[in-house]
Every structure is written in C-alpha cells, then in structure tokens.
Amino acid sequence: MLRFGTPVALYSSVAVTDMFKISTIDTRHKRTLVVEGKLMAPWVNELRTSWKDAFRNLNGRKLVIDVGSLTVISREGEDALLGLMKDGAKFACCGVLTRYVLKRLSRNCHGKTRDDTAPDPTHE
C-alpha cells in the first residue's frame, strides 16, 4: 500500500489549525484585545500575559477582551477565562459557542457550580 505524501499533509494541516492570535486595538475610549483561533494550552498563558500587559497604561479607557473569533475553547481555556473574569475582565463576543461559554463561566464566577448548565432566566 503506497501512502506517498500523507504524513506531510497531516503534519501541515495540524500545524495550520493550531493557530492562536491576540491583537490589540486602541481607541480613545477603549482598548480591545481580539483573541482568535484555539484557546488551549500552551496559549492560555499568552492570554493571561497579554491581559496583564494591556491593563497597564489604560489612562481611563475600558479594557475589553473580544473572544468572538475563538474556534475552540479547551478546559484550560475556560479556566483562564474564568480567572480573568474573577480579576474583573470584561468580554465581548458573538456566536453561539463563545456566548454560551461566557454565560456559563459568569454563573460560576457568581457562586454557582461549574456543572450547573441550566439556563438562567434572569439573564435572557
């Protein structure tokens, strides 16, 4: 059985799909961290570091983390988002996945258990 080229193709697709990017957008009233790709180890520490760095020198501006372009959020990623939430981070998002994850983490941040995924009618 001849499999010429398969290992290279698989390796290339894995390397391309594990992408993660954080961009900073500064305006007069707000600094936004735009987080894109897969939020998983080892990128979790990069998000924490970027948030701490962005928090400095805000000069009265708001700091928002835009997670609307995340395609994957691992358990480590959820833990990082929860930690940032507890530290006072504000988030912007669009899409079903990120909105669901942030809503669930927000409930956890306010004292409910992590496994409590029943809809909260007060936040609809």
Residue pairs with C-beta under 8 A, 6 or more apart in sequence:
17 38
18 37
18 38
19 36
19 37
19 38
20 35
20 36
20 37
20 38
20 39
20 43
20 46
21 34
21 35
21 36
21 37
22 33
22 34
22 35
22 36
22 46
22 47
22 50
23 33
23 34
23 36
24 31
24 32
24 33
24 34
24 50
24 54
25 31
25 32
25 34
26 61
27 61
28 61
29 61
29 62
30 61
30 62
30 63
30 64
31 54
31 58
31 61
31 62
31 63
31 64
32 63
32 64
32 65
32 66
32 92
33 50
33 51
33 54
33 63
33 64
33 65
33 66
34 66
34 69
35 47
35 65
35 66
35 67
35 69
35 70
36 69
36 70
37 43
37 69
37 70
37 71
37 72
38 70
38 71
38 72
38 74
39 47
39 67
39 70
39 72
39 73
39 74
39 77
39 80
39 81
40 72
40 73
40 74
40 76
40 77
41 74
41 76
43 77
44 74
44 76
44 77
44 79
44 80
47 65
47 77
47 80
47 84
48 80
48 83
48 84
51 63
51 65
51 84
51 87
51 89
54 63
55 63
62 90
63 89
63 90
64 90
64 91
64 92
65 84
65 89
65 90
65 91
65 92
66 91
66 92
66 93
67 73
67 81
67 91
67 92
67 93
67 98
67 102
68 92
68 93
68 94
68 95
68 98
70 77
70 97
70 98
73 81
73 97
73 98
73 101
78 101
78 105
81 91
81 101
81 102
81 105
82 105
82 108
82 109
85 91
85 105
85 106
85 109
86 109
91 102
93 99
93 102
103 120
103 123
104 114
104 117
106 123
107 116
107 120
108 114
108 116
